[in-house]
Amino acid sequence: EVSHNLTALQFNPSLAMDQGQILFDYDIDMSHDLSARDAELSRENHDLSARDAERGKFAFSIYDFDGNDTMDAFYLGDCLRALNLNPTVAMVEKMGGTKLRKQKVFKPEEFLPIFAEVKNSKDEGNIDDFLEVLKLYDKRDDGTMIFDELKHILMAIGEPLQQPEVDMVLTECCEAEDEDGYIHYEPFLKKMMAGEPAE
């Protein structure tokens, strides 16, 4: 039933953000003993902790829309981002992600090493890295920047987003700009990286 209800994710990006929040909030009951197979699987997959291996399997199951223990490679980036990682589009492609559906599938034992590699990657930015970049646009040195400059950054720098994607991200994650056109960029970054819709 969960898999059936989640097929709407592919048509509703804000629902995908909500689903990502479910994954962030997912907390494993570690009071049960992992089976020997799970412990071995954890060791085999680049030293993922047992908890991370469980989180990875849970995230994988969310994107197993057909319920056959596979995930379409089209959703690799979404699944990794739901695990609070920030892989680039190039990294997702390098790991086997596809731009079209039904070209390739992953099994859990193929996904977990990818999760471990991206989790341990030095190429992935974090909130501190992104804050440092946005501080360059903080003309008043007060944690704010011009809203239109943020929009420009999202559309022109790094892996640029398209206008509809930018509009969705700003609507979901950005507070209203002040009378001078400034916004506080740290709350925006925190919401964007956590996948939390704006309140």
TIVO-2410 file (N, C-alpha, C; in nm, 3 decimals):
# residues 199
REC num residu      c1      c2      c3 atome chaine
REC   1      E   0.082  -0.119   0.000     N      A
REC   1      E   0.000   0.000   0.000    CA      A
REC   1      E   0.086   0.125   0.000     C      A
REC   2      V   0.195   0.124   0.077     N      A
REC   2      V   0.283   0.240   0.081    CA      A
REC   2      V   0.341   0.266  -0.057     C      A
REC   3      S   0.394   0.160  -0.123     N      A
REC   3      S   0.452   0.176  -0.256    CA      A
REC   3      S   0.348   0.229  -0.354     C      A
REC   4      H   0.226   0.178  -0.346     N      A
REC   4      H   0.121   0.222  -0.436    CA      A
REC   4      H   0.093   0.370  -0.417     C      A
REC   5      N   0.083   0.416  -0.293     N      A
REC   5      N   0.053   0.555  -0.265    CA      A
REC   5      N   0.168   0.647  -0.304     C      A
REC   6      L   0.289   0.595  -0.307     N      A
REC   6      L   0.405   0.679  -0.335    CA      A
REC   6      L   0.430   0.700  -0.484     C      A
REC   7      T   0.355   0.632  -0.570     N      A
REC   7      T   0.376   0.655  -0.713    CA      A
REC   7      T   0.347   0.799  -0.749     C      A
REC   8      A   0.271   0.869  -0.667     N      A
REC   8      A   0.243   1.010  -0.692    CA      A
REC   8      A   0.367   1.096  -0.680     C      A
REC   9      L   0.472   1.046  -0.617     N      A
REC   9      L   0.595   1.125  -0.601    CA      A
REC   9      L   0.650   1.170  -0.735     C      A
REC  10      Q   0.644   1.085  -0.835     N      A
REC  10      Q   0.703   1.120  -0.963    CA      A
REC  10      Q   0.629   1.235  -1.029     C      A
REC  11      F   0.507   1.265  -0.986     N      A
REC  11      F   0.430   1.372  -1.046    CA      A
REC  11      F   0.421   1.495  -0.957     C      A
REC  12      N   0.465   1.486  -0.833     N      A
REC  12      N   0.447   1.597  -0.740    CA      A
REC  12      N   0.576   1.618  -0.661     C      A
REC  13      P   0.664   1.713  -0.706     N      A
REC  13      P   0.792   1.733  -0.638    CA      A
REC  13      P   0.778   1.770  -0.491     C      A
REC  14      S   0.675   1.848  -0.455     N      A
REC  14      S   0.665   1.885  -0.313    CA      A
REC  14      S   0.628   1.764  -0.229     C      A
REC  15      L   0.555   1.668  -0.286     N      A
REC  15      L   0.527   1.544  -0.215    CA      A
REC  15      L   0.657   1.467  -0.196     C      A
REC  16      A   0.745   1.472  -0.296     N      A
REC  16      A   0.876   1.406  -0.282    CA      A
REC  16      A   0.953   1.468  -0.168     C      A
REC  17      M   0.943   1.601  -0.151     N      A
REC  17      M   1.013   1.665  -0.040    CA      A
REC  17      M   0.956   1.616   0.092     C      A
REC  18      D   0.821   1.600   0.099     N      A
REC  18      D   0.760   1.548   0.220    CA      A
REC  18      D   0.808   1.405   0.246     C      A
REC  19      Q   0.818   1.325   0.139     N      A
REC  19      Q   0.864   1.188   0.154    CA      A
REC  19      Q   1.007   1.186   0.205     C      A
REC  20      G   1.089   1.280   0.155     N      A
REC  20      G   1.226   1.290   0.205    CA      A
REC  20      G   1.227   1.315   0.354     C      A
REC  21      Q   1.133   1.396   0.402     N      A
REC  21      Q   1.127   1.423   0.546    CA      A
REC  21      Q   1.094   1.297   0.624     C      A
REC  22      I   1.010   1.210   0.568     N      A
REC  22      I   0.981   1.083   0.635    CA      A
REC  22      I   1.110   1.005   0.653     C      A
REC  23      L   1.195   1.006   0.549     N      A
REC  23      L   1.321   0.932   0.558    CA      A
REC  23      L   1.414   0.994   0.660     C      A
REC  24      F   1.416   1.129   0.669     N      A
REC  24      F   1.502   1.194   0.767    CA      A
REC  24      F   1.456   1.158   0.908     C      A
REC  25      D   1.325   1.149   0.924     N      A
REC  25      D   1.270   1.123   1.056    CA      A
REC  25      D   1.273   0.974   1.092     C      A
REC  26      Y   1.300   0.889   0.995     N      A
REC  26      Y   1.300   0.746   1.018    CA      A
REC  26      Y   1.406   0.711   1.121     C      A
REC  27      D   1.365   0.651   1.227     N      A
REC  27      D   1.459   0.613   1.333    CA      A
REC  27      D   1.444   0.464   1.358     C      A
REC  28      I   1.552   0.395   1.346     N      A
REC  28      I   1.549   0.250   1.359    CA      A
REC  28      I   1.548   0.211   1.506     C      A
REC  29      D   1.466   0.114   1.538     N      A
REC  29      D   1.466   0.058   1.673    CA      A
REC  29      D   1.584  -0.037   1.681     C      A
REC  30      M   1.693   0.011   1.741     N      A
REC  30      M   1.815  -0.069   1.746    CA      A
REC  30      M   1.813  -0.168   1.862     C      A
REC  31      S   1.699  -0.180   1.929     N      A
REC  31      S   1.693  -0.276   2.039    CA      A
REC  31      S   1.688  -0.419   1.987     C      A
REC  32      H   1.649  -0.437   1.858     N      A
REC  32      H   1.649  -0.572   1.804    CA      A
REC  32      H   1.788  -0.604   1.749     C      A
REC  33      D   1.823  -0.729   1.750     N      A
REC  33      D   1.953  -0.771   1.698    CA      A
REC  33      D   1.945  -0.783   1.547     C      A
REC  34      L   2.046  -0.730   1.479     N      A
REC  34      L   2.052  -0.749   1.335    CA      A
REC  34      L   2.085  -0.894   1.306     C      A
REC  35      S   2.027  -0.945   1.203     N      A
REC  35      S   2.059  -1.083   1.165    CA      A
REC  35      S   2.204  -1.089   1.119     C      A
REC  36      A   2.261  -1.208   1.118     N      A
REC  36      A   2.400  -1.225   1.072    CA      A
REC  36      A   2.413  -1.178   0.928     C      A
REC  37      R   2.310  -1.204   0.847     N      A
REC  37      R   2.313  -1.161   0.707    CA      A
REC  37      R   2.320  -1.009   0.697     C      A
REC  38      D   2.238  -0.937   0.776     N      A
REC  38      D   2.239  -0.792   0.774    CA      A
REC  38      D   2.373  -0.737   0.821     C      A
REC  39      A   2.429  -0.797   0.925     N      A
REC  39      A   2.559  -0.752   0.975    CA      A
REC  39      A   2.666  -0.772   0.869     C      A
REC  40      E   2.661  -0.887   0.800     N      A
REC  40      E   2.759  -0.914   0.694    CA      A
REC  40      E   2.739  -0.817   0.578     C      A
REC  41      L   2.613  -0.791   0.541     N      A
REC  41      L   2.582  -0.697   0.435    CA      A
REC  41      L   2.637  -0.559   0.469     C      A
REC  42      S   2.624  -0.519   0.595     N      A
REC  42      S   2.677  -0.390   0.639    CA      A
REC  42      S   2.829  -0.385   0.622     C      A
REC  43      R   2.898  -0.492   0.661     N      A
REC  43      R   3.045  -0.496   0.649    CA      A
REC  43      R   3.088  -0.495   0.503     C      A
REC  44      E   3.012  -0.565   0.418     N      A
REC  44      E   3.049  -0.574   0.277    CA      A
REC  44      E   3.033  -0.441   0.205     C      A
REC  45      N   2.953  -0.352   0.257     N      A
REC  45      N   2.921  -0.229   0.186    CA      A
REC  45      N   2.997  -0.109   0.240     C      A
REC  46      H   3.129  -0.118   0.229     N      A
REC  46      H   3.216  -0.005   0.261    CA      A
REC  46      H   3.197   0.046   0.402     C      A
REC  47      D   3.182  -0.045   0.495     N      A
REC  47      D   3.173  -0.009   0.636    CA      A
REC  47      D   3.057   0.084   0.670     C      A
REC  48      L   2.945   0.069   0.602     N      A
REC  48      L   2.825   0.139   0.646    CA      A
REC  48      L   2.791   0.086   0.785     C      A
REC  49      S   2.752   0.175   0.873     N      A
REC  49      S   2.708   0.128   1.004    CA      A
REC  49      S   2.580   0.048   0.985     C      A
REC  50      A   2.547  -0.034   1.083     N      A
REC  50      A   2.422  -0.111   1.075    CA      A
REC  50      A   2.303  -0.018   1.061     C      A
REC  51      R   2.307   0.094   1.132     N      A
REC  51      R   2.197   0.192   1.125    CA      A
REC  51      R   2.186   0.251   0.985     C      A
REC  52      D   2.302   0.289   0.926     N      A
REC  52      D   2.299   0.345   0.791    CA      A
REC  52      D   2.254   0.241   0.689     C      A
REC  53      A   2.296   0.116   0.706     N      A
REC  53      A   2.251   0.010   0.616    CA      A
REC  53      A   2.098  -0.004   0.623     C      A
REC  54      E   2.043   0.002   0.744     N      A
REC  54      E   1.897  -0.006   0.760    CA      A
REC  54      E   1.829   0.115   0.697     C      A
REC  55      R   1.884   0.235   0.718     N      A
REC  55      R   1.827   0.356   0.658    CA      A
REC  55      R   1.830   0.345   0.505     C      A
REC  56      G   1.943   0.295   0.453     N      A
REC  56      G   1.955   0.279   0.309    CA      A
REC  56      G   1.852   0.182   0.254     C      A
REC  57      K   1.832   0.070   0.324     N      A
REC  57      K   1.732  -0.028   0.280    CA      A
REC  57      K   1.590   0.030   0.288     C      A
REC  58      F   1.565   0.109   0.392     N      A
REC  58      F   1.433   0.171   0.405    CA      A
REC  58      F   1.409   0.269   0.290     C      A
REC  59      A   1.508   0.355   0.263     N      A
REC  59      A   1.495   0.451   0.153    CA      A
REC  59      A   1.475   0.378   0.021     C      A
REC  60      F   1.552   0.274   0.000     N      A
REC  60      F   1.539   0.193  -0.121    CA      A
REC  60      F   1.397   0.141  -0.134     C      A
REC  61      S   1.341   0.092  -0.025     N      A
REC  61      S   1.206   0.034  -0.030    CA      A
REC  61      S   1.100   0.138  -0.067     C      A
REC  62      I   1.123   0.263  -0.029     N      A
REC  62      I   1.029   0.370  -0.065    CA      A
REC  62      I   1.024   0.388  -0.217     C      A
REC  63      Y   1.139   0.376  -0.281     N      A
REC  63      Y   1.147   0.395  -0.426    CA      A
REC  63      Y   1.131   0.264  -0.504     C      A
REC  64      D   1.097   0.157  -0.436     N      A
REC  64      D   1.065   0.029  -0.501    CA      A
REC  64      D   0.915   0.032  -0.532     C      A
REC  65      F   0.878   0.109  -0.634     N      A
REC  65      F   0.737   0.132  -0.664    CA      A
REC  65      F   0.663   0.006  -0.707     C      A
REC  66      D   0.735  -0.090  -0.765     N      A
REC  66      D   0.670  -0.213  -0.812    CA      A
REC  66      D   0.667  -0.322  -0.707     C      A
REC  67      G   0.734  -0.301  -0.594     N      A
REC  67      G   0.735  -0.401  -0.488    CA      A
REC  67      G   0.809  -0.528  -0.523     C      A
REC  68      N   0.907  -0.520  -0.615     N      A
REC  68      N   0.980  -0.639  -0.656    CA      A
REC  68      N   1.128  -0.634  -0.615     C      A
REC  69      D   1.157  -0.557  -0.511     N      A
REC  69      D   1.293  -0.547  -0.457    CA      A
REC  69      D   1.392  -0.489  -0.557     C      A
REC  70      T   1.342  -0.396  -0.641     N      A
REC  70      T   1.428  -0.322  -0.733    CA      A
REC  70      T   1.388  -0.175  -0.732     C      A
REC  71      M   1.482  -0.090  -0.769     N      A
REC  71      M   1.455   0.053  -0.782    CA      A
REC  71      M   1.502   0.097  -0.919     C      A
REC  72      D   1.418   0.167  -0.991     N      A
REC  72      D   1.457   0.221  -1.121    CA      A
REC  72      D   1.574   0.317  -1.101     C      A
REC  73      A   1.677   0.306  -1.184     N      A
REC  73      A   1.796   0.390  -1.171    CA      A
REC  73      A   1.763   0.538  -1.191     C      A
REC  74      F   1.649   0.568  -1.251     N      A
REC  74      F   1.603   0.706  -1.267    CA      A
REC  74      F   1.588   0.774  -1.131     C      A
REC  75      Y   1.556   0.697  -1.026     N      A
REC  75      Y   1.531   0.753  -0.893    CA      A
REC  75      Y   1.654   0.750  -0.802     C      A
REC  76      L   1.771   0.713  -0.855     N      A
REC  76      L   1.890   0.704  -0.770    CA      A
REC  76      L   1.920   0.835  -0.699     C      A
REC  77      G   1.921   0.946  -0.772     N      A
REC  77      G   1.949   1.075  -0.710    CA      A
REC  77      G   1.847   1.112  -0.604     C      A
REC  78      D   1.719   1.089  -0.634     N      A
REC  78      D   1.614   1.119  -0.537    CA      A
REC  78      D   1.631   1.037  -0.410     C      A
REC  79      C   1.663   0.910  -0.426     N      A
REC  79      C   1.679   0.822  -0.311    CA      A
REC  79      C   1.797   0.867  -0.225     C      A
REC  80      L   1.909   0.901  -0.289     N      A
REC  80      L   2.026   0.948  -0.214    CA      A
REC  80      L   1.997   1.080  -0.144     C      A
REC  81      R   1.924   1.169  -0.209     N      A
REC  81      R   1.891   1.298  -0.148    CA      A
REC  81      R   1.794   1.279  -0.032     C      A
REC  82      A   1.706   1.180  -0.042     N      A
REC  82      A   1.615   1.149   0.069    CA      A
REC  82      A   1.692   1.100   0.191     C      A
REC  83      L   1.814   1.050   0.168     N      A
REC  83      L   1.900   1.005   0.278    CA      A
REC  83      L   1.989   1.119   0.328     C      A
REC  84      N   1.951   1.243   0.294     N      A
REC  84      N   2.020   1.363   0.340    CA      A
REC  84      N   2.159   1.377   0.279     C      A
REC  85      L   2.176   1.328   0.157     N      A
REC  85      L   2.301   1.346   0.083    CA      A
REC  85      L   2.275   1.446  -0.029     C      A
REC  86      N   2.381   1.504  -0.081     N      A
REC  86      N   2.368   1.606  -0.186    CA      A
REC  86      N   2.455   1.574  -0.307     C      A
REC  87      P   2.434   1.459  -0.371     N      A
REC  87      P   2.517   1.426  -0.486    CA      A
REC  87      P   2.487   1.518  -0.604     C      A
REC  88      T   2.589   1.548  -0.681     N      A
REC  88      T   2.568   1.626  -0.802    CA      A
REC  88      T   2.503   1.537  -0.908     C      A
REC  89      V   2.450   1.600  -1.010     N      A
REC  89      V   2.392   1.524  -1.121    CA      A
REC  89      V   2.499   1.436  -1.184     C      A
REC  90      A   2.620   1.491  -1.199     N      A
REC  90      A   2.731   1.414  -1.258    CA      A
REC  90      A   2.764   1.292  -1.171     C      A
REC  91      M   2.762   1.308  -1.039     N      A
REC  91      M   2.792   1.196  -0.950    CA      A
REC  91      M   2.685   1.088  -0.962     C      A
REC  92      V   2.559   1.130  -0.969     N      A
REC  92      V   2.450   1.032  -0.983    CA      A
REC  92      V   2.466   0.954  -1.113     C      A
REC  93      E   2.501   1.024  -1.221     N      A
REC  93      E   2.521   0.955  -1.348    CA      A
REC  93      E   2.640   0.860  -1.340     C      A
REC  94      K   2.747   0.903  -1.275     N      A
REC  94      K   2.866   0.819  -1.260    CA      A
REC  94      K   2.833   0.691  -1.182     C      A
REC  95      M   2.743   0.702  -1.086     N      A
REC  95      M   2.705   0.588  -1.003    CA      A
REC  95      M   2.602   0.497  -1.071     C      A
REC  96      G   2.558   0.536  -1.190     N      A
REC  96      G   2.466   0.449  -1.265    CA      A
REC  96      G   2.325   0.502  -1.276     C      A
REC  97      G   2.299   0.623  -1.226     N      A
REC  97      G   2.167   0.681  -1.241    CA      A
REC  97      G   2.138   0.709  -1.387     C      A
REC  98      T   2.012   0.705  -1.425     N      A
REC  98      T   1.972   0.728  -1.564    CA      A
REC  98      T   1.881   0.850  -1.573     C      A
REC  99      K   1.875   0.908  -1.693     N      A
REC  99      K   1.789   1.024  -1.715    CA      A
REC  99      K   1.648   0.985  -1.755     C      A
REC 100      L   1.631   0.860  -1.793     N      A
REC 100      L   1.500   0.810  -1.833    CA      A
REC 100      L   1.462   0.689  -1.750     C      A
REC 101      R   1.333   0.669  -1.732     N      A
REC 101      R   1.284   0.553  -1.658    CA      A
REC 101      R   1.299   0.426  -1.742     C      A
REC 102      K   1.302   0.314  -1.673     N      A
REC 102      K   1.298   0.180  -1.734    CA      A
REC 102      K   1.419   0.149  -1.822     C      A
REC 103      Q   1.533   0.211  -1.791     N      A
REC 103      Q   1.656   0.176  -1.863    CA      A
REC 103      Q   1.743   0.081  -1.782     C      A
REC 104      K   1.731   0.089  -1.651     N      A
REC 104      K   1.817   0.011  -1.563    CA      A
REC 104      K   1.752   0.006  -1.426     C      A
REC 105      V   1.777  -0.101  -1.352     N      A
REC 105      V   1.727  -0.111  -1.214    CA      A
REC 105      V   1.842  -0.150  -1.122     C      A
REC 106      F   1.826  -0.115  -0.995     N      A
REC 106      F   1.920  -0.155  -0.891    CA      A
REC 106      F   1.851  -0.251  -0.796     C      A
REC 107      K   1.927  -0.343  -0.741     N      A
REC 107      K   1.883  -0.427  -0.630    CA      A
REC 107      K   1.943  -0.366  -0.503     C      A
REC 108      P   1.890  -0.398  -0.385     N      A
REC 108      P   1.943  -0.339  -0.261    CA      A
REC 108      P   2.093  -0.360  -0.246     C      A
REC 109      E   2.142  -0.479  -0.281     N      A
REC 109      E   2.285  -0.506  -0.264    CA      A
REC 109      E   2.372  -0.425  -0.360     C      A
REC 110      E   2.312  -0.370  -0.466     N      A
REC 110      E   2.384  -0.280  -0.556    CA      A
REC 110      E   2.374  -0.136  -0.508     C      A
REC 111      F   2.262  -0.102  -0.446     N      A
REC 111      F   2.240   0.035  -0.401    CA      A
REC 111      F   2.323   0.069  -0.277     C      A
REC 112      L   2.334  -0.022  -0.182     N      A
REC 112      L   2.404   0.009  -0.056    CA      A
REC 112      L   2.549   0.052  -0.076     C      A
REC 113      P   2.627  -0.012  -0.164     N      A
REC 113      P   2.763   0.038  -0.186    CA      A
REC 113      P   2.765   0.179  -0.248     C      A
REC 114      I   2.665   0.209  -0.331     N      A
REC 114      I   2.655   0.343  -0.389    CA      A
REC 114      I   2.626   0.443  -0.278     C      A
REC 115      F   2.531   0.410  -0.191     N      A
REC 115      F   2.498   0.495  -0.076    CA      A
REC 115      F   2.623   0.521   0.006     C      A
REC 116      A   2.699   0.416   0.035     N      A
REC 116      A   2.821   0.431   0.116    CA      A
REC 116      A   2.922   0.520   0.046     C      A
REC 117      E   2.940   0.501  -0.083     N      A
REC 117      E   3.039   0.581  -0.156    CA      A
REC 117      E   3.001   0.728  -0.159     C      A
REC 118      V   2.875   0.757  -0.186     N      A
REC 118      V   2.831   0.897  -0.189    CA      A
REC 118      V   2.838   0.957  -0.049     C      A
REC 119      K   2.800   0.879   0.052     N      A
REC 119      K   2.805   0.927   0.191    CA      A
REC 119      K   2.947   0.964   0.232     C      A
REC 120      N   3.045   0.888   0.184     N      A
REC 120      N   3.185   0.912   0.221    CA      A
REC 120      N   3.259   1.001   0.122     C      A
REC 121      S   3.189   1.048   0.019     N      A
REC 121      S   3.253   1.129  -0.085    CA      A
REC 121      S   3.292   1.266  -0.033     C      A
REC 122      K   3.407   1.313  -0.077     N      A
REC 122      K   3.453   1.448  -0.043    CA      A
REC 122      K   3.399   1.551  -0.142     C      A
REC 123      D   3.339   1.503  -0.252     N      A
REC 123      D   3.290   1.595  -0.355    CA      A
REC 123      D   3.155   1.656  -0.318     C      A
REC 124      E   3.092   1.602  -0.219     N      A
REC 124      E   2.957   1.646  -0.183    CA      A
REC 124      E   2.965   1.771  -0.096     C      A
REC 125      G   2.890   1.873  -0.132     N      A
REC 125      G   2.886   1.994  -0.050    CA      A
REC 125      G   2.801   1.974   0.073     C      A
REC 126      N   2.826   2.056   0.174     N      A
REC 126      N   2.742   2.053   0.293    CA      A
REC 126      N   2.694   2.194   0.322     C      A
REC 127      I   2.613   2.209   0.423     N      A
REC 127      I   2.553   2.340   0.449    CA      A
REC 127      I   2.658   2.447   0.476     C      A
REC 128      D   2.767   2.411   0.543     N      A
REC 128      D   2.872   2.511   0.570    CA      A
REC 128      D   2.936   2.560   0.441     C      A
REC 129      D   2.958   2.470   0.346     N      A
REC 129      D   3.013   2.510   0.216    CA      A
REC 129      D   2.918   2.607   0.146     C      A
REC 130      F   2.789   2.574   0.146     N      A
REC 130      F   2.692   2.658   0.077    CA      A
REC 130      F   2.675   2.793   0.148     C      A
REC 131      L   2.682   2.792   0.281     N      A
REC 131      L   2.674   2.919   0.355    CA      A
REC 131      L   2.789   3.011   0.317     C      A
REC 132      E   2.909   2.954   0.305     N      A
REC 132      E   3.025   3.036   0.268    CA      A
REC 132      E   3.005   3.101   0.132     C      A
REC 133      V   2.946   3.028   0.038     N      A
REC 133      V   2.921   3.085  -0.094    CA      A
REC 133      V   2.821   3.200  -0.084     C      A
REC 134      L   2.711   3.179  -0.011     N      A
REC 134      L   2.609   3.283  -0.003    CA      A
REC 134      L   2.656   3.404   0.077     C      A
REC 135      K   2.750   3.385   0.168     N      A
REC 135      K   2.805   3.499   0.243    CA      A
REC 135      K   2.873   3.598   0.150     C      A
REC 136      L   2.920   3.551   0.036     N      A
REC 136      L   2.982   3.642  -0.062    CA      A
REC 136      L   2.881   3.743  -0.116     C      A
REC 137      Y   2.753   3.711  -0.106     N      A
REC 137      Y   2.647   3.799  -0.155    CA      A
REC 137      Y   2.581   3.877  -0.041     C      A
REC 138      D   2.632   3.864   0.079     N      A
REC 138      D   2.576   3.928   0.199    CA      A
REC 138      D   2.633   4.070   0.209     C      A
REC 139      K   2.574   4.163   0.135     N      A
REC 139      K   2.626   4.300   0.126    CA      A
REC 139      K   2.616   4.376   0.258     C      A
REC 140      R   2.517   4.342   0.339     N      A
REC 140      R   2.498   4.414   0.466    CA      A
REC 140      R   2.564   4.341   0.583     C      A
REC 141      D   2.623   4.225   0.555     N      A
REC 141      D   2.691   4.145   0.658    CA      A
REC 141      D   2.599   4.116   0.777     C      A
REC 142      D   2.474   4.079   0.745     N      A
REC 142      D   2.376   4.053   0.850    CA      A
REC 142      D   2.298   3.924   0.828     C      A
REC 143      G   2.352   3.835   0.743     N      A
REC 143      G   2.284   3.708   0.717    CA      A
REC 143      G   2.175   3.717   0.613     C      A
REC 144      T   2.175   3.827   0.535     N      A
REC 144      T   2.074   3.843   0.431    CA      A
REC 144      T   2.142   3.864   0.296     C      A
REC 145      M   2.064   3.841   0.193     N      A
REC 145      M   2.110   3.868   0.056    CA      A
REC 145      M   1.990   3.907  -0.028     C      A
REC 146      I   2.017   3.965  -0.143     N      A
REC 146      I   1.908   4.007  -0.232    CA      A
REC 146      I   1.842   3.882  -0.292     C      A
REC 147      F   1.711   3.877  -0.282     N      A
REC 147      F   1.633   3.763  -0.330    CA      A
REC 147      F   1.663   3.732  -0.477     C      A
REC 148      D   1.668   3.836  -0.561     N      A
REC 148      D   1.692   3.814  -0.703    CA      A
REC 148      D   1.831   3.756  -0.730     C      A
REC 149      E   1.929   3.788  -0.644     N      A
REC 149      E   2.062   3.729  -0.660    CA      A
REC 149      E   2.058   3.579  -0.629     C      A
REC 150      L   1.982   3.541  -0.527     N      A
REC 150      L   1.967   3.399  -0.496    CA      A
REC 150      L   1.904   3.326  -0.615     C      A
REC 151      K   1.802   3.387  -0.672     N      A
REC 151      K   1.736   3.328  -0.788    CA      A
REC 151      K   1.836   3.310  -0.903     C      A
REC 152      H   1.918   3.413  -0.925     N      A
REC 152      H   2.019   3.406  -1.031    CA      A
REC 152      H   2.119   3.293  -1.004     C      A
REC 153      I   2.164   3.282  -0.880     N      A
REC 153      I   2.261   3.177  -0.843    CA      A
REC 153      I   2.203   3.039  -0.874     C      A
REC 154      L   2.078   3.018  -0.837     N      A
REC 154      L   2.015   2.887  -0.858    CA      A
REC 154      L   2.001   2.853  -1.007     C      A
REC 155      M   1.989   2.957  -1.091     N      A
REC 155      M   1.967   2.933  -1.233    CA      A
REC 155      M   2.095   2.937  -1.316     C      A
REC 156      A   2.206   2.987  -1.258     N      A
REC 156      A   2.323   3.010  -1.343    CA      A
REC 156      A   2.453   2.948  -1.293     C      A
REC 157      I   2.463   2.912  -1.167     N      A
REC 157      I   2.591   2.868  -1.111    CA      A
REC 157      I   2.584   2.720  -1.074     C      A
REC 158      G   2.696   2.652  -1.090     N      A
REC 158      G   2.703   2.510  -1.053    CA      A
REC 158      G   2.619   2.426  -1.148     C      A
REC 159      E   2.528   2.349  -1.093     N      A
REC 159      E   2.433   2.272  -1.174    CA      A
REC 159      E   2.304   2.353  -1.179     C      A
REC 160      P   2.288   2.435  -1.283     N      A
REC 160      P   2.175   2.527  -1.286    CA      A
REC 160      P   2.041   2.456  -1.289     C      A
REC 161      L   1.945   2.518  -1.222     N      A
REC 161      L   1.807   2.469  -1.222    CA      A
REC 161      L   1.729   2.541  -1.330     C      A
REC 162      Q   1.621   2.482  -1.374     N      A
REC 162      Q   1.530   2.546  -1.469    CA      A
REC 162      Q   1.434   2.635  -1.391     C      A
REC 163      Q   1.372   2.731  -1.460     N      A
REC 163      Q   1.282   2.827  -1.396    CA      A
REC 163      Q   1.174   2.760  -1.310     C      A
REC 164      P   1.103   2.656  -1.359     N      A
REC 164      P   1.001   2.593  -1.275    CA      A
REC 164      P   1.059   2.531  -1.147     C      A
REC 165      E   1.180   2.474  -1.157     N      A
REC 165      E   1.245   2.415  -1.039    CA      A
REC 165      E   1.281   2.524  -0.940     C      A
REC 166      V   1.335   2.636  -0.990     N      A
REC 166      V   1.371   2.748  -0.902    CA      A
REC 166      V   1.248   2.801  -0.833     C      A
REC 167      D   1.140   2.820  -0.908     N      A
REC 167      D   1.016   2.871  -0.849    CA      A
REC 167      D   0.966   2.779  -0.738     C      A
REC 168      M   0.972   2.647  -0.762     N      A
REC 168      M   0.926   2.552  -0.661    CA      A
REC 168      M   1.014   2.558  -0.536     C      A
REC 169      V   1.147   2.559  -0.556     N      A
REC 169      V   1.240   2.562  -0.442    CA      A
REC 169      V   1.220   2.689  -0.361     C      A
REC 170      L   1.208   2.803  -0.428     N      A
REC 170      L   1.191   2.930  -0.356    CA      A
REC 170      L   1.057   2.935  -0.284     C      A
REC 171      T   0.952   2.884  -0.347     N      A
REC 171      T   0.821   2.881  -0.282    CA      A
REC 171      T   0.822   2.792  -0.159     C      A
REC 172      E   0.884   2.674  -0.172     N      A
REC 172      E   0.885   2.577  -0.063    CA      A
REC 172      E   0.978   2.617   0.052     C      A
REC 173      C   1.090   2.681   0.021     N      A
REC 173      C   1.197   2.695   0.121    CA      A
REC 173      C   1.231   2.838   0.161     C      A
REC 174      C   1.180   2.936   0.091     N      A
REC 174      C   1.224   3.074   0.114    CA      A
REC 174      C   1.119   3.154   0.190     C      A
REC 175      E   1.166   3.231   0.287     N      A
REC 175      E   1.078   3.324   0.357    CA      A
REC 175      E   1.051   3.443   0.265     C      A
REC 176      A   0.950   3.521   0.298     N      A
REC 176      A   0.919   3.639   0.217    CA      A
REC 176      A   1.033   3.740   0.226     C      A
REC 177      E   1.059   3.806   0.113     N      A
REC 177      E   1.164   3.907   0.113    CA      A
REC 177      E   1.115   4.032   0.186     C      A
REC 178      D   1.210   4.109   0.242     N      A
REC 178      D   1.172   4.231   0.311    CA      A
REC 178      D   1.147   4.343   0.210     C      A
REC 179      E   1.115   4.463   0.261     N      A
REC 179      E   1.079   4.574   0.172    CA      A
REC 179      E   1.193   4.616   0.080     C      A
REC 180      D   1.317   4.581   0.115     N      A
REC 180      D   1.432   4.614   0.030    CA      A
REC 180      D   1.470   4.499  -0.064     C      A
REC 181      G   1.394   4.390  -0.061     N      A
REC 181      G   1.422   4.278  -0.150    CA      A
REC 181      G   1.524   4.179  -0.097     C      A
REC 182      Y   1.548   4.180   0.036     N      A
REC 182      Y   1.645   4.089   0.098    CA      A
REC 182      Y   1.574   3.972   0.166     C      A
REC 183      I   1.644   3.859   0.172     N      A
REC 183      I   1.596   3.743   0.247    CA      A
REC 183      I   1.709   3.690   0.334     C      A
REC 184      H   1.671   3.619   0.441     N      A
REC 184      H   1.771   3.551   0.525    CA      A
REC 184      H   1.805   3.420   0.457     C      A
REC 185      Y   1.933   3.402   0.423     N      A
REC 185      Y   1.970   3.285   0.343    CA      A
REC 185      Y   1.995   3.158   0.424     C      A
REC 186      E   2.030   3.168   0.551     N      A
REC 186      E   2.056   3.045   0.628    CA      A
REC 186      E   1.930   2.961   0.647     C      A
REC 187      P   1.816   3.021   0.687     N      A
REC 187      P   1.694   2.938   0.697    CA      A
REC 187      P   1.655   2.875   0.563     C      A
REC 188      F   1.677   2.949   0.454     N      A
REC 188      F   1.650   2.894   0.321    CA      A
REC 188      F   1.733   2.769   0.297     C      A
REC 189      L   1.863   2.778   0.324     N      A
REC 189      L   1.952   2.663   0.302    CA      A
REC 189      L   1.913   2.545   0.388     C      A
REC 190      K   1.881   2.571   0.515     N      A
REC 190      K   1.844   2.461   0.605    CA      A
REC 190      K   1.719   2.389   0.556     C      A
REC 191      K   1.618   2.466   0.513     N      A
REC 191      K   1.495   2.404   0.462    CA      A
REC 191      K   1.521   2.329   0.332     C      A
REC 192      M   1.601   2.389   0.245     N      A
REC 192      M   1.628   2.325   0.117    CA      A
REC 192      M   1.703   2.194   0.136     C      A
REC 193      M   1.802   2.192   0.224     N      A
REC 193      M   1.883   2.071   0.242    CA      A
REC 193      M   1.810   1.965   0.322     C      A
REC 194      A   1.715   2.007   0.404     N      A
REC 194      A   1.638   1.909   0.483    CA      A
REC 194      A   1.515   1.861   0.408     C      A
REC 195      G   1.481   1.928   0.299     N      A
REC 195      G   1.361   1.890   0.226    CA      A
REC 195      G   1.234   1.926   0.298     C      A
REC 196      E   1.239   2.029   0.383     N      A
REC 196      E   1.122   2.069   0.460    CA      A
REC 196      E   1.046   2.178   0.387     C      A
REC 197      P   0.919   2.161   0.363     N      A
REC 197      P   0.840   2.268   0.305    CA      A
REC 197      P   0.833   2.387   0.399     C      A
REC 198      A   0.824   2.507   0.341     N      A
REC 198      A   0.811   2.627   0.423    CA      A
REC 198      A   0.680   2.624   0.497     C      A
REC 199      E   0.679   2.684   0.615     N      A
REC 199      E   0.556   2.687   0.695    CA      A
REC 199      E   0.472   2.806   0.657     C      A
***
